């Protein structure tokens, strides 16, 4: 849904801008209705091509222009805001708080709406394309039965016309047996289509008139223009104005060729008579991309020809109108980009002397795809360091560093009072004055407003269904709060063992089970021995055989230090727990293969939807629950995911059958049922009357990460306990 939320407003803005531009072209063509048709044709062709060229490209170009000294920022911001509001009326809605967005999942119909709209658009595009292909094949079949003229009246007249018009490339004439009208076929090597028997119905002057008309199409490259508009129709078939523009292009191009033909023949009566005779003779019309003599409204064309209204010249006022329309269309978006870039540069330099203010939290990523108008010029506004205090508990200091990386906004955050280690921001954007960022692995969303001087951001951070105030201040590097040194990791080839620590019975009131690493300390809270074995060897509790009852009934808190310095990786943490089980619990066991009921994790139709992690394999991995059914996974393989799910969630072992070897980051949100989280002492209902509640696990896996679970029977590894004892006193 985030991608759809980004793209949707941009598509709407592009359609609005293109429609408004087409309306301006329509008004201009109405003013120029008594002037040469080639001018009106140029206007309608420009309206068509605007659908292929978003104004954001011109805005980006303006942002690259050299900056000059600017008027005061407040005045400039007001001007920019007025233009910006008119040109970009559609934006991502900020009226719904982020807590609502992240605390509830949308209904299934809402979640599927972007996919349904995309499928509908694709079907329409394919349908339009197939219609053109079918007509093109019919025309190509007629051409295969045609012959190139080597001699004849038509060829001689055409060559004389080409000589008069000083045309360097001669166009061949192909005589067709079908009763289709004369026309030009081809774009880069055009040929003249001439129906067999037509010359016998026309005088030399009439043949000259028709050939002059078709030669005008070729010289104007009308086939290329028609092809470009076909692309517009294929992409924007759902917009009625696109089809209206086509009718205007066809009519005006025929008027323009009529004007050229009358000038060449010298008689409007002869030309009008030749059109009527040719149309009576012909029964078929070629494709839109094969312009012929009968295009447009024939009755209106004949009236214009005989009324001698074709050759009125363009006076100075109308020339000035055309120049003004062209200048405004090009200059306004370029000036918008230049003005906004200059505003950003002024605000950025003014922020160098900023002093510190409270602030807190973190985030990173490139500017969203949907920021088509602002992505290029807004990136400078947020570049630099920001800090503030998150109003949660006694306050959490938050630092965010934003940089412009090849036109993309990227950011990293630090929560100084929670360890201060860097946390990548998933996405960050600036649209107008609205600042948004997300940290998806932590289920964090921020919505704020940039101040007019670009020195501060006021807003709220949503997490866990709650909103917390977080105001940020732009600060210089020297005034940024001191960041802790990054934790040093264990050497990748280290095989750490338990060195020293404590094992004591758990406080029943403390939540658990929990495995964590704080600095060099390995800690567990509320874990029974089954939890320890399951974690250490990647097993489900049903894969532990011949275990004494106390392995699942007695819980322990553990705090110890490995014999190797540095923070252990996930695999090294398992080695430490394995060593602990041997040293403190005297565990001995052997392996066997037994057939068990399992859940097989496979790839759903449509493929995986997870993000391949940017972290190194030895970096820290997260398998973090923020409530039952709200899971964040980072830097993990599918086997890591299966191990975590079977240890905490599933009532059976879970095996990886995806074949995926990469490490992924993703967030999974579902409503647990009664079979899940039994290991944590939780019993879900699986049923809810809230239509906005998350789906069940099977549906969430398919819709959110592109995976699915299938019940299966499989040979699985089990641990058979040979000996184990309760730990001795510390």
N, C-alpha and C positions, 0 to 999 in steps of 0.2 A: 504493500500500500504506500510505502514511503516514496518509491519510484513513481508511482502513479500520481501521488500528491505533488511531486516536483514537476512532472511533465505536463499534467493537466492544465495548470494556469498558463504555462508557456505556450501551449497549443492554442488556448483560448485567446491569449494576447496576440499571437501571430495572425489568427483568423480575423480578429478585430482590426488590427492594423491593415491587413490586406483588403478587407472589406471597405474600410474607410478610404483607402487609397483608390480602390475601384470606383467608389462614389465620386471622389474628386475628379477622376478621369472622365466619368460619365457627365459631370457638370461641364467640364472643359469641352468635351465633344459636342455637347448641346450648344454651347456658345459658338463653336466652330462648324455648325451644321451646314453652312453655305460655302465653306471653304474646301480646298482639295481634300479628297477622301484619304490620301496617304497620311495626312496629319492625324486624323481621327483614328486610323488604323494603328498608327504608332502609339497613340494613347492607350488603346485597348490591349495592344500587345504588352505594353509596360504594366498594365493592370494584371495581366496574366502572369508575367514573369515575377511580379512582386510576391506571389504565393511561393515561389522557389527561393526567395532571398529575404530572410528575416532582417528587420531593422537592427537587430543586435550586432550584426556584422559591421554595420556603419558606426554603431555606438562604440564597438571595440576599436575600430580604426581611429575614431576621435580620441579615445583614451591613450593612443600611442603618440599623439601630436606633441611637439615641444610645449612645455608649460611656460606661461608668462605670468607676470604679476597680476593678481586677481582683485576684484572688488571684495568688500568685506564678506565673510562667509555667510552671515545671516541673510543678506540680500541675495547672494548667489543661491543659497539653499532654497529660498522661497521660489525663485524662478525655476530652479531644477525640479522642485516638488510639483509645481503646477504642470509643467510639461510631462513629468513622469506619471502623474495621476491620469492625464488624458491618454497617454500612449500605452500605459500598462494598467488597465483597470482591474484585471483579474490577478489575484495573489492568493498564496496559501492562507487559509483562514487562521487568524490568531485569536478568535473569540472563544474557542474551546480550550480550556486549560490543558497543559501537558499531562497533568495527573489523570485527567479523564482519558486521555489517549492511551496512556500506558497502564492504567489500572484495569481497563476493560478491553477485551478484544472485540472487534466489530463482528456483527452477524455474518453468517456464511454468505448470504446473498451480497452483502456489501463487500466482503473480501474478494468475491469472484467477479465483481462488476468490472474492474479494469481488464481482466482477461476476457470477459464476454465482449466488451467494447472493442478490444483489439481483434478478436476473432471476426466480429461483424465487419470491422474496417477492412481486414484482410480479404474476406469473402467478396466484399464490394469491389475492391481493387482487382482481384482475380477475375471477377465477372466482367468488369469493364475491359480489361486487357484481352480476355478471350473473345469478346465481341469484335474488337479491332483485329485480332489475329485471324478470326474467321473471314472477315471482309477482305483482309489483305491476301489471304490464301486464294479467295475467289478471283481477285484481280490478277494475282500471279499466274493462276491457271489460264486466264484469258491471254496473258502475255506469252505463255509458252506456245500458243497456237497462232501468234502474230508473226509478221515478217517486216524486216527493215526495208524501207523504200530506198531504192537506188536511183530512181528517176521519177518524174511526174510533175504536174502543175504545183502540187502542194510543196514539194521539195524546192523547186525553183523559186517560188514566192518566199518561202522561209529564208532561203539563203540571201535573197535581195534585202529582206527585212534586217537580217543580221548584219549585212554590210552597211545599211543605212544607220543602224544603231551602234556601229563599231563594236560588235560583240566578238571577242577573241575566240571563244569556244563554240563550235557548231553543235547544234542539238539534233540528234537523229530523229527521224519520224518513223514510228512503228504503226503499221496498218493492222487494226484489229477487226475480227469478224463479228464481235458482239456489237450490239446497238448502243454502246455507251458513248457519252458525249466526249468531245475532245478534251484533253487534259494533259498536265505535266506529271510524270511519274519519276520518283527518285529525288535524292537530296544533293549528293555531291556529283553525280553523273546523270543528270536528268535526261529523259527522253520524252518526245511528244507522242501522245496517243491520238490516233486519227482513225475514226471508224470507216470501214470499207463502204464505198458507195456514197459517202457524204459529198465528195467533190463534184459528183454529177448533179447535185441539187443546187450548187452555188456558182456564182460568177467569180472571176479572178479577184475583183475588188472585195467580194464578200469573204472569200478564202483568206485574203490578206487581213481583213478585219479580225477574223477569228484567230488566225495565227499571231497577230499583233497582241491580242488579249492574252493568249497563252505564253507568249514570249515575255510579256510583262511579269507574269507569275514567276517565271524562271529567273529573270533578272533581279526580282525582289526577294528571292529565296523564301517564297511563301511556304514551301514544303517543310523547311526547317522550323519556321515559326509554328506551323501546325503540329509538328512532332513535339516541340516544347510544350505546347498547350495540352497535348495528349498526356504528357507526364503530370501536368497539373491536375487534369481530370482524374487520372488514375489515383493520385494521392489524396485529392480533396473532392472525390465524387459526391460526398454527402452534402456539399455546400451548393445551394442553388445558384449563387452568383457566378460560380465557375462555368456552369452551362450557359448562363446568359451572356457571359463574356465571349464564349465560343461563337454564339450567334452574331454578336457584334463584330468580332474579328472577321468572320466569313463574309458578312455583308459589306464591311468597309474595304476588305481586300478586293472584292469584286468591283466595287465602285472605283477603287484606285486603278485597277487594270482597265476598266471601261474608259476612264479618263485618258490613260496612255494610248489605248487603241484608237479613240476618236482623234486624238492629236496626230497619230500616224496616218490614219486613213484620210482625214480631212473632211469627213462627212458624217454627221450623227445619224442621218437617215439610213445611209448604207449600213452603218454598223448595227443599228437597231434591227433592220430587216434581216441581216445575217444572223443575229442572235435568235430571232423568231424561227427562221428556217431550220437552223441547226437543232433547236429544241424540239421542233415538230418531228424531225428525222430520228432523234435519239430517244430511247426508252429508258435507259439506265443512267444512274449517277455514280461517279466513283467515290472513293473514300474522302473523308475530310482532309486527309493528308495528300490527296491528289486533286488540286484545284482545277475546276473546269469552267465552262462558260455559263452554266446554269446555276451557279452558287448564289446564295442570298435570295432576296425577294425579287423575282424577275420582273414583275409588273412595276415595282417601284424603280428598278433600274432603267426600264424602258422610258418611264416618265421623266426620269432625270436626264437621260440621254437626249430625248427629243425636246426637252424644255431648255436645253443649252445652259444648265446650271453647273456644269462640271468644271469650268475653267476659271472660276473666281479666285483671285489671288489673295494671299494672306496679308492683311494690312499690318501696320506697325503695332497697333494696340493688341491684336491677337498674337503676334509674335512675342510681345512683351508678356502676355498671359502665359504662354507656353514656357518661356524662360523662367518666369516666377514659379510655376508649378514644379519644374525640374529642380530649380534651386532649393525650394523649400523641402522637397522630398529627399534630397541628398544632404543638404546642409544641416537641417534640424537634428537628425540623429547623430551626425558627426559632432556638432556643437554640444549636444547633450553629453557625449562621451568625453569631450575635451573639458567641459565645465566641471563634470563630476570628478574627473581625474585630478584637475587642479584643486578642487575643494579637498580631495583626499590628501594631496600633497601638503596643502597648507595646514590641515588639521594634524597631519602626522608630525610636521616640524614643530607645531605649537605644543605638542605633548611631551617634548623632550625634558621640560623642566617640571613635569608633574611630580607631586609628592604622593606618598603611599596612602592608601585608604583600605578599610577592611575589605576582604574578599575571599572566596573559596570555591574549589571544584576543578574538573579537567575534562578535555575533549580533543579529537583530531580527525581530519579527513579533508578530501577535496570538496570544492564548492559543488552543490547539487546540480544534477543535470538540468533541472527545470529552470535554473537561473539564467535563462537565455539572454535576457536584456542586461542584467546587473552583474553576472558572474565575472566578466572581465574587468569592469571598472570599479566594482565594489571591493575587490580583494585587498586593495591597499588600505581601506578604511580600518581593518581589524589587525593589520600586521603590527607586531610588537608584543609587549608583555602587559598582562592584565592581572589584577589581584583584588581580592575582597574576602569577606568573612561570610560563610554560609550560616544562616541563622537556624542552627539545629543544636539542641542541647546547650552546652556552654560556648558554642561557636567553633567552626572549623575553618582554618585559614586555607584559602584556595588560590592557586596561581595557574594561569593559562598563558602559554606562549604560542603565538600565531605567526605563521610565515607564509609567504607567497612562493609556491614551488611551481615554476613554469606555468603561471596563470591559474593555479589551483590553490585554494586555501587549505592549509594543513595546520593542525594544532595538537598540542600535548598538554596535559593537565597534571597538577600535583596537589594532593590533599595533605598539607604539611603536618597536621595533627593526627593523621592516620598512617604514618610511615613515610609519606612524602615521596614514594616511588612514582616514576612517570607512568601515566595512563593515557593511551592514545585516544583521541576524540574521533568517534566514528564519522560524524559529518558536522560541518560548520558552514553557515551561510549568512549573508547580509543582503536583505531585500528591502530597498528603500532605507528605512531606519530600523527595521525589524531584524534582530539578531537571534539565530536559532543554532543550538548545537545538541548533539546526542552522544551518549556513551552507551551503545547498545549492550555490551557485555555486563554493565552494571544497571541496566534498565533505567538510565538517567536521561532526562530531556530538559533543556533549558530554553525559555522564551524570554527575550528581553528587548529593550528599546535603546538604541544608540542616541546619545545626546546630540544636539545640533552642532556642538563644537568637537564632536568625535572623541571626547576625553573620558567619557564614562558610559556605562551600560547599567540600566536598572531593570531587574526582572526577577523571575522565580525559577527554581530548579525543582523538577518533579521526580520523585523517587519513592517506590514502594507504596504508591497510592496517596502520598502526601506531597504538599507543596511547601518549599522552604525559600525564604527571600535570599537572594544573592545579588548584590550590587557590586559591580567591578569598576576599577579605576585603571586607566592606562598609566603605566609607569615606565621610567627609563630602566635600563639594565642595572645600573648601580643602585637604584632604589627598590629593586625587586627583592622580596623576602628571600633570605638565604635558603637554598635547597639542599637537602641531605645528599651525601655521597651515595651513588648507586651501590646496592648490595653486591658484594663479590660472590660469584658463583663458584661451586666446587669445580675442580678440573673435570673435563668430560670423561676422562678415562678412570676417574677415581671410583673405588668400590668401598664405600664407607660402611663402618660397623658401629654398633652401639658402644659408646665408651663409658659414659657415666650419666646417672639421672635417677629419677624417682618414679615408682609405680605405687599408687595408693588407691583405695576404694573411692568411687565417685560420690559426690554429693547428689542425692536423688533429685534435688530441686533444680539442678543445672541442666540446661538443654544439651542434647547430644543425639547421636555421636558426631564428633567433629575432629577432623585431622587438619593440622595447620603447621606452618613453619614461621617463626618469628625470629628474624636474624639467623643465628646459628642453632637455635633451639627447635627441636622437633617435639610437638605437643599433640596430645589427643585428650578429648573431654567426653566422658560418658560413653566409652567404648567397651564392649565385651570382647572376649577373645575371638569369638566368631567374626566380629567386625575386623579385628586385627588380621586374622588369617585371610579373610576375604579381600581386604585391601592389599595385603602384602603379596598375595599370589594371584590376584585378579579373578576371584572365584565368587560364586553365589553360595549362600549358606547351605543350600541343598547339595553342594558339591563337597561338603565336609562330612565325612562318614565316621561312625564309631566315636563321636565326641561325647564327653561327660556332660551332664545336664548343666553344670555350673558355667560352661563355656558361653552359654547364651543368657544366663540369669544374673551373673555378677559383672558389674561394670567398674572400669578403672579410669583414672586420670593419669596421664603419662607426661613427663617433662624430662627430656634428656638432650645430650649433646653428642653428635657423631665424632669419630676419631679423625675426621678430615675437616679442615677449615673451609668455610664458605657455605653458601646456601645450596642445599641439594636440589637436583632436578626431581621430577616426579618418579622416574625410575630409581634414582638414588635414594629417595625417601622410602620406597618399598624395600630396598636393601637394608636400610636401617631398622625397619619394623621386623623384617625377617630375622635379623641378628638379635633384636630384643626378644623375640619369641623363643629363640634357642637359649639365650643367656639367662633370662629371668623366669621363663615358663618351662624350660627344659623340654621344648617340643621336639618330638621325633615322629616321622610319618613316612608313608610311601604312596606312590601314585598308582592309580588304576584307571582303566577306561570302562565306563558304564553307559548304557543307553538311558538318556533322560529326556523328559519333556522340556523343551526350550522355546525361546522366542528368537526367530531368525531375523536379523536386521538386513533388509535389502533396499535397493534403489527404487523409488516410486516412478510411475510414468511421468515423463517430463524432465527427469534427471534431478540431481541434487541442487539445492538452492543455498548452500552454505558458502561462506567466504573463506578462501584459502588464507591461512594466517600469514601475517608479515613478520612474525616472530621467528627466532631461531629455534631449532628443535630442542636445545638445552635450556631455553628460557622457561620461566615459570608457567605452569598450566593451571587453569581454573576449571573446577567443576563445582559451581557455587549456586546453592539454592537461596533465593530471597523469598521464602515462603514455599509451601507445598505446591508443586506444579509451576514454578517460576524459576527456570534453570538457565544459567549462563555457563557456556563452555568456551574455553579459549585454548589455542595451541594444542589441540588434542586430535589423535587419530580416532577412527571409528572403533577400534578395539578399546581405546581409553574410554570412549563414550559408553560402550557396552559394559565395561567393567564398573564404571560409576553407577550406571542405571541398575545393574543387577545387585549391586551392593546396597543401594539406598531405596530403590523404587519397586523393582519387579518382584513378583512372587515365584519366578522361575529363572534359571540361568538365561542369559542373553548373549547370543553369538553373532559375530560380524560376518555376514555373507555379501557385503557390498562390493568388495574388491577394490575399494578406494584406499590409496596409500598416502595421500596428502594429510596435512594437519589443518584443522579448520577452527574458525571462530563462529559461534552462532548463539542465538537466544531462542529458547523454547518455552512456550506458555500453554498450559493445558489445565483442565479440571480433572483431578484425580478421581478414580473410582475406588470401591471398597477393597480391591485386591492390591492396591499400591501403597507404598510407604509403611508397610507393616513393620519393617525393620526399625522405623523411627517412632513406632507407637502411635501412628496416625491411621485413621480409617476414614477414607473419603466416601462420599455418597455417589459421585459420578452423575447425579441428576441435579438440574437447576432449572428454575423457572425464568431466569434472567436470560433474555435472548442475546445479550451482549457478553455473556460469560464466555471464557475460552472454551474451545471444543475439547473432546476427549483426546487421550494421548495418541491414538492411531490417526485421527484426523489431523491433529496438530503436527505430527511428524510429516505427513504428506503435504500439507498446505504451507508449512513454515520452513521446513528444511529439505523437502523432497525425498524423504525416506519412508519406509513402511515396515511394520512388524507382521510376521507370519508365524503362527504356532507350528511347531515341527518336532519330530523325534530325531535325536542325533546322538552319536557317541561323544561323550564329554569326559574331560579329565576330572577325576575326583581325588581328594586327599583323604587317605585312611589314617586316622590318628593311632599311632602305636603307643605313645606315652606323652603325658603332659601333667604338670602340677601347678598349683597356685603359687604365685610369686612370694618369695620370702620378704621379711621386713627390710626396709631400705637401710 
